[in-house]
Amino acid sequence: QAPLVESGGGAVQAGGSLTLSCVLSGLIDTSYFIRWFRQPPGKEREFVAWIGTNGGGEYYADAVSGRFTISSNKFKNSIDLQMNNLQPADTAVYYCTGRLLKGGDAWGQGTQVTVAS
């Protein structure tokens, strides 16, 4: 059983929107926050957003603030990332990460987002 599974990536034109989902398994400690990161081609992995799954609260990187929204979907048991007004600079593999109940962090396999100009 994979601790976290991302989906929803794809190819869009600049100005378009996508919603990524990170489905959480029972292996994830939901008392900790869940974070989204991304890794643009040829660059280091960078923070995108986090959400406190139980107590709420959210925080965004400056590069995505005002365009991306992170939320908790109780029905799907997922953490979703709504991305609006996508730009070519948003092209990256997007990953979610969370804390395992047994300790340590888990990362998903990633989902590719490609934004054409």
DSSP file (Angstrom, degrees, kcal/mol; ACC not computed):
  #  RESIDUE AA STRUCTURE BP1 BP2  ACC     N-H-->O    O-->H-N    N-H-->O    O-->H-N    TCO  KAPPA ALPHA  PHI   PSI    X-CA   Y-CA   Z-CA
    1    1 A Q              0   0    0      0, 0.0    24,-0.0     0, 0.0     3,-0.0   0.000 360.0 360.0 360.0 123.5    0.0    0.0    0.0
    2    2 A A        -     0   0    0      1,-0.1    25,-0.1    22,-0.0     3,-0.1  -0.610 360.0-142.3 -77.5 133.2    1.5    3.3   -1.1
    3    3 A P  S    S+     0   0    0      0, 0.0    22,-2.5     0, 0.0     2,-0.4   0.888  84.8  15.1 -62.0 -38.8    1.3    5.9    1.7
    4    4 A L  E     -A   24   0A   0    103,-0.3     2,-0.4    20,-0.2   105,-0.3  -0.998  64.4-169.7-139.4 138.9    0.5    8.8   -0.7
    5    5 A V  E     -A   23   0A   0     18,-1.6    18,-2.6    -2,-0.4     2,-0.2  -0.966   9.3-158.2-134.1 118.8   -0.6    8.7   -4.3
    6    6 A E  E     +A   22   0A   0     -2,-0.4     2,-0.3    16,-0.2    16,-0.2  -0.630  19.5 159.5 -91.7 152.5   -0.7   11.9   -6.5
    7    7 A S  E     +A   21   0A   0     14,-1.8    14,-2.5    -2,-0.2   104,-0.1  -0.959  36.4  74.1-156.3 170.5   -2.9   12.3   -9.6
    8    8 A G        +     0   0    0     -2,-0.3    11,-0.3     1,-0.3   103,-0.0   0.358  57.9 137.1 104.8  -4.4   -4.3   15.0  -11.8
    9    9 A G        +     0   0    0     12,-0.1     2,-0.3     9,-0.1    -1,-0.3  -0.160  19.6 128.3 -68.1 169.7   -1.3   16.2  -13.7
   10   10 A G  E     -d  113   0B   0    102,-0.8   104,-2.7   101,-0.1     2,-0.5  -0.982  55.5 -64.3 170.5-168.1   -1.3   17.0  -17.4
   11   11 A A  E     +d  114   0B   0     -2,-0.3     2,-0.3   102,-0.2   104,-0.2  -0.933  50.1 164.1-112.7 130.6   -0.6   19.5  -20.1
   12   12 A V  E     -d  115   0B   0    102,-2.6   104,-2.9    -2,-0.5     2,-0.2  -0.905  36.2-105.4-137.7 165.2   -2.3   22.9  -20.3
   13   13 A Q  E >   -d  116   0B   0     -2,-0.3     3,-2.2   102,-0.2    73,-0.2  -0.559  55.3 -79.3 -84.8 156.9   -1.9   26.2  -22.0
   14   14 A A  T 3  S+     0   0    0    102,-2.3    73,-0.2     1,-0.3    -1,-0.1  -0.303 121.8  30.5 -55.6 137.7   -0.8   29.2  -20.0
   15   15 A G  T 3  S+     0   0    0     71,-3.5    70,-0.6     1,-0.3    -1,-0.3   0.287  97.7 120.1  92.1 -10.1   -3.7   30.7  -18.1
   16   16 A G    <   -     0   0    0     -3,-2.2    70,-2.6    70,-0.3     2,-0.3  -0.112  54.5-126.7 -81.2-178.1   -5.3   27.3  -17.7
   17   17 A S        +     0   0    0     67,-0.2     2,-0.3    68,-0.2    67,-0.2  -0.937  20.8 177.9-133.1 151.7   -6.1   25.3  -14.5
   18   18 A L  E     - B   0  83A   0     65,-2.0    65,-3.3    -2,-0.3     2,-0.5  -0.978  17.7-145.1-145.1 153.5   -5.5   21.9  -13.1
   19   19 A T  E     - B   0  82A   0    -11,-0.3     2,-0.3    -2,-0.3    63,-0.2  -0.980  14.9-161.3-122.4 120.0   -6.4   20.2   -9.8
   20   20 A L  E     - B   0  81A   0     61,-2.5    61,-2.8    -2,-0.5     2,-0.4  -0.729   5.4-155.7 -94.9 147.0   -3.9   17.8   -8.3
   21   21 A S  E     -AB   7  80A   0    -14,-2.5   -14,-1.8    -2,-0.3     2,-0.5  -0.961  10.6-163.9-123.9 144.1   -5.0   15.2   -5.7
   22   22 A C  E     -AB   6  79A   0     57,-1.3    57,-2.0    -2,-0.4     2,-0.4  -0.917  15.9-154.3-125.4 101.7   -2.9   13.5   -3.0
   23   23 A V  E     -AB   5  78A   0    -18,-2.6   -18,-1.6    -2,-0.5     2,-0.4  -0.644  10.9-144.6 -81.8 128.6   -4.8   10.5   -1.7
   24   24 A L  E     -A    4   0A   0     53,-2.7   -20,-0.2    -2,-0.4     2,-0.1  -0.780   8.1-151.6 -97.6 131.3   -3.7    9.5    1.9
   25   25 A S    >   -     0   0    0    -22,-2.5     3,-1.6    -2,-0.4    -1,-0.0  -0.387  37.4 -95.8 -88.4 175.1   -3.5    6.0    3.0
   26   26 A G  T 3  S+     0   0    0      1,-0.3     4,-0.1    -2,-0.1    -1,-0.1   0.501 117.8  74.1 -68.1  -3.3   -4.0    4.8    6.6
   27   27 A L  T 3  S+     0   0    0    -25,-0.1    74,-2.7   -24,-0.1    75,-0.4   0.614  79.2  91.1 -82.6 -13.5   -0.2    4.8    6.9
   28   28 A I  B <  S-J  100   0C   0     -3,-1.6     2,-0.9    72,-0.2    72,-0.2  -0.676  76.1-132.6 -91.8 134.9   -0.2    8.6    7.1
   29   29 A D    >   -     0   0    0     70,-3.4     3,-1.4    -2,-0.4    70,-0.4  -0.752  18.7-168.3 -83.4 104.9   -0.4   10.5   10.4
   30   30 A T  T 3  S+     0   0    0     -2,-0.9    24,-0.4     1,-0.3    -1,-0.1   0.432  75.7  79.5 -81.0   2.9   -3.0   13.1    9.7
   31   31 A S  T 3  S+     0   0    0     22,-0.1    -1,-0.3    68,-0.1     2,-0.2   0.649  90.0  67.6 -78.8 -13.0   -2.2   15.0   12.8
   32   32 A Y  S <  S-     0   0    0     -3,-1.4    21,-0.5    67,-0.2     2,-0.1  -0.627  97.5 -96.5 -98.2 162.9    0.7   16.5   10.9
   33   33 A F  E     -E   52   0B   0     -2,-0.2     2,-0.4    19,-0.2    66,-0.3  -0.401  28.5-134.1 -77.1 157.0    0.5   18.8    8.0
   34   34 A I  E     -E   51   0B   0     17,-2.1    17,-2.0    64,-0.1     2,-0.3  -0.918  23.5-160.0-108.3 136.6    0.6   17.6    4.4
   35   35 A R  E     -EF  50  97B   0     62,-2.3    62,-2.3    -2,-0.4     2,-0.4  -0.882  12.3-146.5-120.4 149.5    2.9   19.5    1.9
   36   36 A W  E     +EF  49  96B   0     13,-3.2    12,-2.6    -2,-0.3    13,-1.6  -0.945  21.8 176.3-108.8 135.7    3.1   19.9   -1.8
   37   37 A F  E     -EF  47  95B   0     58,-3.1    58,-2.7    -2,-0.4     2,-0.3  -0.831  10.5-156.8-125.0 167.3    6.5   20.3   -3.5
   38   38 A R  E     -EF  46  94B   0      8,-2.5     8,-3.4    -2,-0.3    56,-0.2  -0.991   8.8-152.6-144.6 154.1    7.5   20.6   -7.1
   39   39 A Q  E     - F   0  93B   0     54,-2.3    54,-1.7    -2,-0.3     6,-0.2  -0.889  15.0-153.8-129.0 101.7   10.7   20.0   -9.1
   40   40 A P    >   -     0   0    0      0, 0.0     3,-2.1     0, 0.0    52,-0.2  -0.302  44.6 -76.0 -66.3 157.6   11.0   22.0  -12.3
   41   41 A P  T 3  S+     0   0    0      0, 0.0     3,-0.1     0, 0.0    50,-0.0  -0.346 117.2   2.3 -59.1 127.1   13.2   20.5  -15.0
   42   42 A G  T 3  S+     0   0    0      1,-0.3     2,-0.2    -3,-0.1    -3,-0.0   0.549 115.6  98.8  76.1   8.5   16.9   20.8  -14.2
   43   43 A K  S <  S-     0   0    0     -3,-2.1    -1,-0.3     1,-0.1     2,-0.1  -0.741  77.2 -90.1-124.1 171.4   16.2   22.5  -10.8
   44   44 A E        -     0   0    0     -2,-0.2     2,-0.2     1,-0.1    -1,-0.1  -0.372  51.4 -92.1 -74.4 157.0   16.0   21.6   -7.1
   45   45 A R        -     0   0    0     -6,-0.2     2,-0.3    -2,-0.1    -6,-0.3  -0.488  50.2-163.3 -66.9 139.7   12.8   20.5   -5.5
   46   46 A E  E     -E   38   0B   0     -8,-3.4    -8,-2.5    -2,-0.2     2,-0.1  -0.951  20.9-104.3-132.9 149.9   10.9   23.5   -4.0
   47   47 A F  E     +E   37   0B   0     -2,-0.3   -10,-0.2   -10,-0.2     3,-0.1  -0.406  33.9 171.0 -69.8 142.9    8.1   24.0   -1.5
   48   48 A V  E     -     0   0B   0    -12,-2.6    13,-2.7     1,-0.4     2,-0.3   0.711  55.8 -34.0-116.2 -55.2    4.7   24.9   -2.9
   49   49 A A  E     -EG  36  60B   0    -13,-1.6   -13,-3.2    11,-0.2    -1,-0.4  -0.989  44.5-153.4-165.0 157.9    2.1   24.8   -0.1
   50   50 A W  E     -EG  35  59B   0      9,-2.1     9,-1.9    -2,-0.3     2,-0.3  -0.972   5.4-163.5-137.9 160.3    1.1   23.0    3.2
   51   51 A I  E     -EG  34  58B   0    -17,-2.0   -17,-2.1    -2,-0.3     2,-0.8  -0.998  24.0-128.1-140.3 141.7   -2.1   22.4    5.0
   52   52 A G  E  >  -E   33   0B   0      5,-2.6     4,-1.4    -2,-0.3   -19,-0.2  -0.816  24.1-159.5 -86.6 109.5   -2.9   21.4    8.6
   53   53 A T  T  4 S+     0   0    0     -2,-0.8    -1,-0.2   -21,-0.5   -22,-0.1   0.826  83.0  24.7 -68.2 -33.3   -5.2   18.4    8.0
   54   54 A N  T  4 S+     0   0    0    -24,-0.4    -1,-0.2     2,-0.2   -23,-0.1   0.887 133.3  30.9 -96.3 -48.3   -6.8   18.4   11.4
   55   55 A G  T  4 S-     0   0    0      1,-0.3    -2,-0.2   -24,-0.2     2,-0.1   0.434 101.3-133.0 -92.9   0.7   -6.5   21.9   12.8
   56   56 A G     <  +     0   0    0     -4,-1.4    -1,-0.3     1,-0.1    -2,-0.2  -0.347  48.4 133.2  78.7-165.1   -6.6   23.7    9.5
   57   57 A G        -     0   0    0     -6,-0.1    -5,-2.6    -3,-0.1     2,-0.3   0.230  30.4-158.7  90.5 143.8   -4.2   26.4    8.5
   58   58 A E  E     -G   51   0B   0     -7,-0.2     2,-0.3   -25,-0.0    -7,-0.2  -0.982   7.2-166.7-152.5 158.9   -2.4   26.7    5.2
   59   59 A Y  E     -G   50   0B   0     -9,-1.9    -9,-2.1    -2,-0.3     2,-0.3  -0.993   6.4-159.0-152.4 144.8    0.6   28.4    3.8
   60   60 A Y  E     -G   49   0B   0     -2,-0.3   -11,-0.2   -11,-0.2     2,-0.1  -0.923  24.4-111.1-128.6 149.0    1.9   29.1    0.2
   61   61 A A    >>  -     0   0    0    -13,-2.7     4,-1.6    -2,-0.3     3,-1.5  -0.474  37.5-115.0 -67.2 149.6    5.1   29.9   -1.5
   62   62 A D  T 34 S+     0   0    0      1,-0.3    -1,-0.1     2,-0.2     3,-0.1   0.847 112.9  63.6 -56.4 -35.2    5.2   33.4   -2.8
   63   63 A A  T 34 S+     0   0    0      1,-0.2    -1,-0.3     3,-0.0   -15,-0.1   0.723 116.2  27.2 -65.7 -21.3    5.4   32.1   -6.4
   64   64 A V  T X> S+     0   0    0     -3,-1.5     3,-2.4   -16,-0.2     4,-2.2   0.520  86.0 125.1-118.5  -9.8    2.0   30.5   -6.2
   65   65 A S  T 3< S+     0   0    0     -4,-1.6     4,-0.1     1,-0.3   -16,-0.0  -0.278  81.0  18.2 -57.5 132.2    0.2   32.6   -3.6
   66   66 A G  T 34 S+     0   0    0      2,-0.5    -1,-0.3     1,-0.0     3,-0.1   0.223 125.8  56.8  90.7 -14.3   -3.1   33.9   -5.0
   67   67 A R  T <4 S+     0   0    0     -3,-2.4    17,-2.1     1,-0.2     2,-0.3   0.673  99.0  55.4-116.2 -32.0   -3.2   31.3   -7.8
   68   68 A F  E  <  -C   83   0A   0     -4,-2.2    -2,-0.5    15,-0.2     2,-0.4  -0.801  60.1-166.0-106.9 146.9   -3.0   28.0   -6.0
   69   69 A T  E     -C   82   0A   0     13,-2.5    13,-3.0    -2,-0.3     2,-0.4  -0.992   5.4-157.0-133.6 126.6   -5.4   26.7   -3.3
   70   70 A I  E     +C   81   0A   0     -2,-0.4     2,-0.3    11,-0.2    11,-0.2  -0.843  23.5 165.7-101.3 138.3   -4.7   23.7   -1.0
   71   71 A S  E     -C   80   0A   0      9,-2.3     9,-2.4    -2,-0.4     2,-0.5  -0.969  35.8-116.4-150.1 162.6   -7.6   22.0    0.6
   72   72 A S  E     -C   79   0A   0     -2,-0.3     2,-0.7     7,-0.2     7,-0.2  -0.900  19.1-159.5-105.0 127.2   -8.7   18.8    2.4
   73   73 A N  E  >> -C   78   0A   0      5,-3.1     5,-2.0    -2,-0.5     4,-1.1  -0.888   5.6-173.0-108.3 102.5  -11.3   16.6    0.7
   74   74 A K  T  45S+     0   0    0     -2,-0.7    -1,-0.2     1,-0.2     5,-0.0   0.828  81.9  55.3 -66.0 -32.7  -12.8   14.4    3.4
   75   75 A F  T  45S+     0   0    0      1,-0.2    -1,-0.2     2,-0.1    -2,-0.0   0.888 119.0  31.8 -70.3 -38.5  -14.8   12.2    0.9
   76   76 A K  T  45S-     0   0    0      2,-0.1    -1,-0.2    -3,-0.1    -2,-0.2   0.525 102.2-129.6 -92.4  -7.1  -11.7   11.3   -1.1
   77   77 A N  T  <5 +     0   0    0     -4,-1.1   -53,-2.7     1,-0.2     2,-0.3   0.943  67.5 127.2  52.5  49.9   -9.4   11.4    1.9
   78   78 A S  E   < -BC  23  73A   0     -5,-2.0    -5,-3.1   -55,-0.2     2,-0.5  -0.879  64.5-130.5-132.7 162.7   -7.1   13.5   -0.2
   79   79 A I  E     -BC  22  72A   0    -57,-2.0   -57,-1.3    -2,-0.3     2,-0.3  -0.980  34.0-158.1-111.4 118.3   -5.3   16.8   -0.1
   80   80 A D  E     -BC  21  71A   0     -9,-2.4    -9,-2.3    -2,-0.5     2,-0.5  -0.698  13.3-155.4-102.9 150.2   -6.1   18.7   -3.3
   81   81 A L  E     -BC  20  70A   0    -61,-2.8   -61,-2.5    -2,-0.3     2,-0.5  -0.918   8.8-160.5-125.0 102.8   -4.1   21.5   -5.0
   82   82 A Q  E     -BC  19  69A   0    -13,-3.0   -13,-2.5    -2,-0.5     2,-0.5  -0.739  11.1-166.1 -83.2 122.9   -6.2   23.7   -7.2
   83   83 A M  E     +BC  18  68A   0    -65,-3.3   -65,-2.0    -2,-0.5     3,-0.3  -0.947   8.8 178.8-119.2 116.0   -3.9   25.5   -9.6
   84   84 A N        +     0   0    0    -17,-2.1   -67,-0.2    -2,-0.5   -68,-0.2  -0.741  60.6  19.3-113.0 161.1   -5.3   28.5  -11.6
   85   85 A N  S    S-     0   0    0    -70,-0.6    -1,-0.2    -2,-0.3   -68,-0.2   0.910  83.2-160.9  48.2  50.3   -3.7   30.9  -14.1
   86   86 A L        -     0   0    0    -70,-2.6   -71,-3.5    -3,-0.3   -70,-0.3  -0.316   7.2-162.9 -65.0 144.0   -0.9   28.4  -14.7
   87   87 A Q    >   -     0   0    0    -73,-0.2     3,-2.7   -72,-0.1     4,-0.3  -0.849  35.5-103.9-124.2 159.5    2.3   29.7  -16.3
   88   88 A P  G >  S+     0   0    0      0, 0.0     3,-1.8     0, 0.0    27,-0.3   0.827 119.3  65.2 -53.1 -31.6    5.2   28.0  -18.0
   89   89 A A  G 3  S+     0   0    0      1,-0.3    -3,-0.0   -49,-0.0     0, 0.0   0.649  91.2  65.2 -66.6 -12.9    7.3   28.5  -14.8
   90   90 A D  G <  S+     0   0    0     -3,-2.7    -1,-0.3     2,-0.0     2,-0.2   0.520  71.6 121.0 -85.5  -5.6    4.8   26.2  -13.1
   91   91 A T    <   +     0   0    0     -3,-1.8     2,-0.3    -4,-0.3    23,-0.2  -0.422  42.5 108.3 -60.5 123.3    6.0   23.3  -15.3
   92   92 A A  E    S- H   0 113B   0     21,-2.0    21,-2.7    -2,-0.2     2,-0.6  -0.975  75.3 -84.4-177.1 168.6    7.3   20.6  -12.9
   93   93 A V  E     -FH  39 112B   0    -54,-1.7   -54,-2.3    -2,-0.3     2,-0.4  -0.889  48.1-146.0 -90.4 127.5    6.8   17.3  -11.3
   94   94 A Y  E     -FH  38 111B   0     17,-3.0    17,-1.9    -2,-0.6     2,-0.3  -0.820  18.2-174.9-102.7 133.4    4.6   17.8   -8.3
   95   95 A Y  E     -F   37   0B   0    -58,-2.7   -58,-3.1    -2,-0.4     2,-0.3  -0.936  14.0-151.4-125.4 145.5    4.9   15.7   -5.2
   96   96 A C  E     -F   36   0B   0     -2,-0.3    12,-2.2   -60,-0.2     2,-0.3  -0.876  16.0-169.7-110.7 155.5    3.0   15.5   -1.9
   97   97 A T  E     +FI  35 107B   0    -62,-2.3   -62,-2.3    -2,-0.3     2,-0.3  -0.997   9.3 167.0-144.8 145.0    4.6   14.5    1.4
   98   98 A G  E     - I   0 106B   0      8,-1.8     8,-3.1    -2,-0.3     2,-0.4  -0.937  38.6 -89.8-150.0 170.6    3.4   13.5    4.8
   99   99 A R  E     - I   0 105B   0    -70,-0.4   -70,-3.4   -66,-0.3     6,-0.2  -0.715  38.0-130.2 -89.5 133.4    4.5   12.0    8.1
  100  100 A L  B >   -J   28   0C   0      4,-3.1     3,-1.6    -2,-0.4   -72,-0.2  -0.527  14.5-126.1 -77.8 146.9    4.1    8.3    8.5
  101  101 A L  T 3  S+     0   0    0    -74,-2.7    -1,-0.1     1,-0.3   -73,-0.1   0.837 114.7  51.6 -58.3 -33.4    2.4    6.9   11.7
  102  102 A K  T 3  S-     0   0    0    -75,-0.4    -1,-0.3     1,-0.3     2,-0.1   0.480 127.1 -93.7 -84.4  -1.7    5.5    4.8   12.3
  103  103 A G  S <  S+     0   0    0     -3,-1.6    -1,-0.3     1,-0.3    -2,-0.1  -0.076  82.6  67.9 104.5 153.2    7.8    7.9   11.9
  104  104 A G  S    S-     0   0    0     -4,-0.1    -4,-3.1    -3,-0.1     2,-0.3  -0.064  79.8 -73.9  85.9 167.3    9.6    9.4    9.1
  105  105 A D  E     -I   99   0B   0     -6,-0.2     2,-0.4   -77,-0.0    -6,-0.2  -0.748  35.7-153.3-102.7 147.2    8.3   11.2    6.0
  106  106 A A  E     -I   98   0B   0     -8,-3.1    -8,-1.8    -2,-0.3     2,-0.4  -0.930   6.4-160.0-117.8 145.4    6.7    9.6    2.9
  107  107 A W  E     -I   97   0B   0     -2,-0.4  -103,-0.3   -10,-0.2   -10,-0.2  -0.942  15.3-127.3-122.3 144.5    6.7   11.0   -0.6
  108  108 A G        -     0   0    0    -12,-2.2  -103,-0.2    -2,-0.4     3,-0.1  -0.202  32.3-103.1 -77.3 179.9    4.4   10.2   -3.5
  109  109 A Q        -     0   0    0   -105,-0.3    -1,-0.1     1,-0.2   -14,-0.1   0.625  62.8-119.0 -82.9 -12.9    5.6    9.2   -6.9
  110  110 A G        -     0   0    0    -14,-0.1     2,-0.4     1,-0.1   -15,-0.2   0.077  14.9-123.6  94.2 154.1    4.9   12.6   -8.4
  111  111 A T  E     - H   0  94B   0    -17,-1.9   -17,-3.0  -104,-0.1     2,-0.3  -0.998  24.4-122.0-138.1 134.8    2.6   13.8  -11.2
  112  112 A Q  E     - H   0  93B   0     -2,-0.4  -102,-0.8   -19,-0.2     2,-0.5  -0.580  22.3-171.9 -84.1 132.3    3.8   15.8  -14.2
  113  113 A V  E     -dH  10  92B   0    -21,-2.7   -21,-2.0    -2,-0.3     2,-0.5  -0.992   4.7-175.8-120.2 124.6    2.4   19.3  -14.9
  114  114 A T  E     -d   11   0B   0   -104,-2.7  -102,-2.6    -2,-0.5     2,-0.5  -0.984   5.0-167.9-124.8 124.7    3.4   20.9  -18.2
  115  115 A V  E     -d   12   0B   0     -2,-0.5     2,-0.3   -27,-0.3  -102,-0.2  -0.952   9.1-153.6-116.2 120.0    2.3   24.4  -19.1
  116  116 A A  E      d   13   0B   0   -104,-2.9  -102,-2.3    -2,-0.5    -2,-0.0  -0.688 360.0 360.0 -93.4 143.6    2.7   25.6  -22.7
  117  117 A S              0   0    0     -2,-0.3    -1,-0.1  -104,-0.2  -104,-0.1   0.470 360.0 360.0 -83.3 360.0    3.2   29.3  -23.5
